Amino acid sequence: MIAAACTLVLPMCDQVEGPLPAGQVTAADPQADALVAKAKNLMAAKKLGAAKSVLMEVAEYHALAPIAPQARMLLGEIEERRNDPREAFKQYGKIVERYQGSDLYEQALNRQLAIATAAANGQLKGRVLWLWDVPMESEKVIEWLESIVKNAPYADMSATALSVLADYLVQKGRHEEAAVVYKRLVDNYPDSRYAPGAQIMLARLLASSHTRGDRNLVNIDRAREAYEEFSLLFPNHSGMKEARAGAAEMQRLLVQQELEVGKYYMERAREYTAAAFCFNDVIRRGTHNPQAAAEARTLLQRIRPYLPSSTKPQQ
């Protein structure tokens, strides 16, 4: 904690950017201590408006006092009690921005994480024109969680924030963005308790892309890789059964898609050599999709009269 105080009254100290310079402070500020004590009594009496005014005096004119981070913490508490999560998050953020040596730094971040998580879960409302309560806008929730990831003093808090963020993006139907965040979590915090769940969710999102209208073979192959990577990274995890089944299903889909491409060349484009190439590839990979392989053999025999003499169907 910064154990220092203003050597003189500094108007608008609150507008100093970045961490406060230790060389400009002394060891105590009795006036600030007295103001915080007064504010606590006002809070106990449920006079939150009056307490806020007193604490703002500390924040603005005694920003270098040892007790200044506590004043900011109390301001955040007041705003939470007044159901103003935006202002509460902001007040806790002042501690994060300016008092990085304070023992309240981590506590402030934990309060921010609690606010952001509640907002992501739909438990907090924003106020429109001071009249209507509406769900917190997505970009604000995302901004809050990303700021926590940036400022978190240890890996577990960052991983927690990323997990909440990715789940929130899924909830909002922003699957591509969610996949990116899940991958960030696994890449940056592979030992986190959230990493296995993030890896399996990444695979699920990539795998489900073909059911959302995206039949891109690249995404199906990426899903296969994600499932296989889960098996490599977390071989003793309870999700291994799903990972193996998912990888096998992606292999089946890849073979099925190759068959469909071959049928397109045969039926639409009349490109029989290209169709034969696809059908032969399906047959070669038949262990992943025996049904597709059987159909490919039948179709290959059908187009045999149209193939160059050098092209021989696999038996």
N, C-alpha and C positions, 0 to 999 in steps of 0.2 A: 504493500500500500504506500502511496506517496505520502510521506510524513513531512508535510510542509504547509506553509500558508503564505498568503500574499504579504509581501513586505510593505505594501501600501495598497490603498483602495484602487483597484483597476476597473474603471467603468467599461462595461461591455466585455469583460473577461470571457463571457460565454461564447464569444464569436471567434476565439482563438481556434485555429484549425490544427488537427493532429494532436499527438500526445503532448502534455504540458511539459515545458522545459524545467528540469529539476534545479538548475542553477538560479532560477528566479524566485525560489521559495525559501521560507524559514520553517521552523519546527512546530509552530502552534498558531492558532487563530481563535482565541477565547470568544470573540464576538460571533464567529460562525458556529462554534459549539453551542452557544446560548440560543441562537436562532433555531438550530436543529432541535434542541430540547423543547423549545416553545412549539415548534411544528408538531412534534410527537404528541404533546399534550392536546393540541387542537385536533389531531387525528383521532386520539382516544375519545374525544368529545364529539366525534363525527362531524367536525367543522372542516370538511375537506377543502372547500374553497379558500378559507383563511389559511389553512396549513400550506396549501399550494403557493399562495402569495409569499409566505415567509421562506419557503424552500427555494423559490425562484430568486429571492434576494441572495441566498447563499450561492446558488448556481451562477448568477450573473456577476456578483461583486466579490465573491470569495472562492473563485474557481480553483485557486491554488491551495486552499486549506486542506488539511488532512481529512476533514469530515465531508468535503465536497462530494466524493463518490457516494457516500451514504445519503446525502441530500438528494442526489439524482435517483438513487434506488427508491427512496421514499416517494419521489415524484412519480416514478413508474407505478408504484403500488397504488397511489392515489388515483391515477388514470385508469388502472384496472378496476378499482372499486367503483369508479364512475362510468364503467362500461365504455371506455374509449381506447380500444386496443391499438389503434394507430399511434396515438400520443404516448401510450405506455411503451410500445416498441421503440419509439423515438427516444424516450428518456433513458431506457436501458441502453440504447445504442450510444448515447453520449458517454456512458461509462466505458463501453467497448472502444470507442474512438479515442478517448482522452486520458483514460486512467488504466493503461495496460499493465501497470505494476500493482494495481490495487487487488486486494484479496476478494473484492466484489466483482472482479472481471468475469470470472467463470459463472458466478451466480447470476449476473446480468444476462449472459448468453443463455443460460438455462431458462430464464424467464422469457427471453425472446423465442427460444425453441418451443416452449409451452404455448405461447401465443400463436406462433406460426402453425404449429400442429393442430391447435384448436380451430384455426381458420381453415386449414386444409380439410379438416373433418366436418366442416360446415357448422361448427358450434359457435362461431363468432359472426356478428353482423356489422356491416358498415352503415353509416348514416348518410342519407341523401337529403340535402337542404335542411338538416336537423329535424326532419319530419318522418322519413320512412327508413326502416331498417331493411337492408338488403344483404345478400351474401357478399362476403369480401371478394373483390374482383381478382381474377386469376393472376394477373400480372403482379399485383401487390404481394400475394401469397408466394409466388415464385421468387420475387425480389427478396423477400424476407428470408426465405430458406437458403437462397444462394449467399446472402450476406453472412449467415451463420456458418455455412461451409467454409467461407473465406476466413472468418475470424476465430473459428473454434480452436481452442488451445490443445486439444488432443483428438486423436483419430476417431474415437468412438462417437463423439458428438457430431463430427463431420459426416460420418457414415450414417448416423441416425437422421440427420437433416436430408441427406441425399435419398435415403430410403423413403422418407415422408414425401419428398418432392416427386420422386418417380411414381409412387402410388397415386399421388394427387393428379399427375399428368395422365395416368391411365384412366382415372375416374372422369377426367374431362375429355376423354376420347383423343388425346394427343399422343397416340401410340409411338410415333417415330421419335418424338422428343423424349418420351419415357424410356425407350430402348437405349437412347444415348446416355441418359442419366444412370440407368442400371449398369451399363458397361463402365461408366466412370467409377461407380461404386466398387465394382469388382476389381478393376484395374488398380485403383488407388488404395483400396482398403481390403485386400484379399483375405486378411485374417479376421475381419469384422464378423460379428454374428449375423449381419445382414447379407453378407456376400453370397452364401448359397442360394438364398431366396431371390436375390437380385439376378443371379446367373440363370436360374430356372425361369424367372419372369422374362428375361431377355429372350430366351429360347422360345417361350410361349408366344411372345409378341411377334417375333419373326415368323414363327410357324403359322400363326393365325392370319398373317398378311394375305395369304392366298384366298381366305374365306371372306376378306374385306374387299375383294375386287382386284387385288394385286396378285397376279399369277406369275410374277417374275421369278424365274428359276434361281436367280442370284439370292433372293431372300430366303427361298426354301433351302438352298445350300448353306446359307449363313445360319439358319435355324439348326440344320444338322450339325454344323460345327459347334454351335453354342451348346447343344445337348451333349456332344462328345467332350467338349471342354469341361462341362460340369462333371462328367465321369472322371476326368483326369484330376481336376482340382479338389473334388470332394468325394473321394471313392468310398468313404465310410458313412456318408450322409443318407438319411432316409429317403431322399429324393432320387437315389440311384435308379430305382425301378422305373420311375417316370422318365428319367433321362435316357435310359436304354430304349424304352418303348418309343420315346419321341424321336430319337435318332433313326430308329428302324422305320418309323412312319415317314420321316422326311426322305429317307432313301427310296421308299415305295413311291412317294409322290414325285420324286425326281424322275424315276423310271416311267411313271405314268405320263408325266408331262412330255418326256421324250417320245413316247408313243403317239401322243396327240400331235406333236410337231410332225412326225412322220406321216400321220394320216392327213394333215393339212397339205403336205407336199404331194401326196398321192391323189387326193380328191379335189383339191382346189387349184393348186399350181401345176399339176401334171408333171412335176419334177420327180421322175421315178428313181433316178439315181440318188438324189438327196433323200428321198423316202426310204430307199433301201439302206442307206447309211444309218438312218435313225433306227430302223427296225432291227438291223444287225446289232446296234449298240444296246437296244432293249433286251435282245436275246442274250447278249454277253452278260448283262447285269440281272439276269432273270432270277437269281436267288433272292433278290430284294422284292420282286414282284412277279411271281410265277404266272399269274393270270395275264398280266400285260405281255409277258414273254410269249405265252401261248398264242395270244391274238396277233403279236408281231410275226410269228412264224406263218400263220394263216395268210396274213396280208402280203408277206414277202412272196409267198407262192403265187398269189393272185397277180402281182405285178411282174413276175418273172419274164413273161413274153416281151415286156417293154424295156427290159434292161439290156445293156451292152453285153456281148458274149463273155467279156472278162469279169462281169459281176456275178458272183455265185452266191445264192442264199445260203446261210448257215443252216445246217441240218440239226 
